[in-house]
Amino acid sequence: MKRGYMSAVIAGSLSLVLAGEAAATEWDVSLWGKRRAFTEHVEKLAELVSAKTDGGFTLNLSYGGLSKNKENLDGISIGAFEMAQFCAGYHYDKNPSITVLELPFLGVSSLEQEVKVSRAVYGHPAVVADMARWNATLLMPSPLPQYNIAGVGEAPRTLKDFEGLAVRATGGIGKAMKAIGVVKAVAFAPHAHMSFGTVESATWWTTNLNPGTVNCPVVVNTDALNALSETEREALLGSVDEALAHYISYYNDQTMAEWGPTLEAKGIETITFTDDELAAFRETVAGPAATAWVEENTERGLPAAELLDLVTDMVAGD
């Protein structure tokens, strides 16, 4: 009896261990490149989720090992992985609702404001429905500063100087540049100028053109999100604010703190436009781009004017 009792205890303990192992949740997260300012919120999120669940829920971050960056939304849609980062401009047709955040010259002036506006758009019912087509739920933005331009050759000092200047840019910024010019220049966020080495050959940099930025959400597979336990779901969703706060602090205190000295050390001329010149840019580019975006996406069945008003009203209100 004693031996049988001990056997039962051991078997029961083993069952509990196996049950505990089965209950552990692991999510694969598709990123690209390498760890950098752009991914610090995902890194922090993984740290927080694991800590809050005592390791019971882990996020396995993969930099390029799961998918190409422009195929991450497709991977989410079929459940190839549970979380991913992508940029709206990579596939305009797949996520038209959030491309409102990539329109040029919206006037967003800080990472904090970028987060606030992005999250408001992400929560709009039309955006939720748009992403639902891909079995996707938007979790948090990857706020980026304005994509000011670094270039070589004679620096542009007026709107007219941009005529004939080839500028590499994505999303709405690329369309904006086509409206005023025809690569001698590249529009990136500071961290990307440093990561891709464009700062190594640049001779000038626009400090306040602020033509816009790209919007790059972190997204989760909706089925996977719904399958989480209440504790796991709270650990994930309840960590977003802290992860974003960490991201902003990291970007401002490290990346941007390094940017100014880098420009100075490399002798890169900083170009600051007057208010009149900036007004000319907005009149030439922003209005027509916004009108075209509203017309195109209204035809898609989106409440495009409402989405644009949501963004512009929030920016103006701040």
Secondary structure, 3 states (H helix, E strand, C coil): CHHHHHHHHHHHHHHHHHHHHHHCEEEEEEECCCCCHHHHHHHHHHHHHHHHCCCCEEEEEEECCCCCHHHHHHHHHCCCCCEEECCHHHCHHHCHHHHHHHCCCCCCCCHHHHHHHHHHHHCCHHHHHHHHCCCEEEEECCCCCCCCEEECCCCCCCCHHHCCCCEECCHHHHHHHHHHCCCCEEECCHHHHHHCCHHHCCCEEECCCCCCCCCCCEEEEHHHHHHCCHHHHHHHHCCHHHHHHHHHHHHHHHHHHHHHHHHHHCCCEEECCCHHHHHHHHHHHHHHHHHHHHHHHHHCCCCHHHHHHHHHHHHHHC
